[in-house]
């Protein structure tokens, strides 16, 4: 999936999680935690979303948390490698 398409898909996913969410400040490099787009409860849904989109399991450990700071980082860590493997 191209980066721009993933960004749009991720935005739609965030709206599903919280229909009242204001995405006007969301950009691919926006810090999702600092801006309140993600929290610890939403994180579980994000992992499931990524696994559904890529068809691969997301292995979590303390070192992987920064991968979830921005949409760009999520794409680079989990979606892009999946595209290369195809």
N, C-alpha and C positions, 0 to 999 in steps of 0.2 A: 504494500500500500504506500503510495507516495506521501511524503511528509505533510503537504498541505491537506490532503484528504484525511490523514490521521488526525490532524488538528481539528478539522470540522467534526469528525466523528467523536473525538474526545469532548469537544464542547457540547455536543448533543447528549453525550453520556452524563456530563455534569448537570445539565438541565434535568435529566431524568432523576438524578439523585436528589436535586433540590430545585423544584420548578420555580421558586422565587429568586433564584440566584441571578445576580447582575453580572453579566459577562462583559460589560463594556470596557473593562480594563484588562481583559485577558488577551495576552499575546503569547506566541510560542515560547518566549523567554521569561514570562512572568513567573515569579516564585509562588507556586501554588499554595504553599503553607502560610507564608507571610501575608498573602492577600486574602486568606480565608477560604480558598476554593477547596482545599483538602484539610482533613483532620484525621485523627486516628481511626474513627469509625468509617469514614469514607475510604480510607486506605484499603480496607479489605475488599470493598467493591471495585476499587481501581485494579487491584491484583486480578480479581476474577474477570474484569473487563479485558485486561491485557491478555490473559490466558485464552479467553474466547476469541479475541481478534487474531492472535498469532498461532493458536493451536499448540502452544508450548507452555509448560509449567514455569512459573516464576519462582525461583528459589530466593527466599528472603534471608538476610543476615544483617547485622548492624552496618556493614559496609555498603549495602545496597540502598539505604535510605536516601542518600543524595541523588540517586537515579530518579527519584520521584519529586524533585524540587521544581522542575519545569516540564512542560509538554515536550520541548525539544530533547530534554535529557531522557524522558521516558521513551521517546521514539528511537533515539540513538542506542539506548541500552537494550531495548526489547523488541522493537518492531523492525528496525533497519537490519539487524543481524539475521532476523528471520527471512527477510527479503533476499539477502545475499545467499542464504542457504538453499533457496529454491532453484 
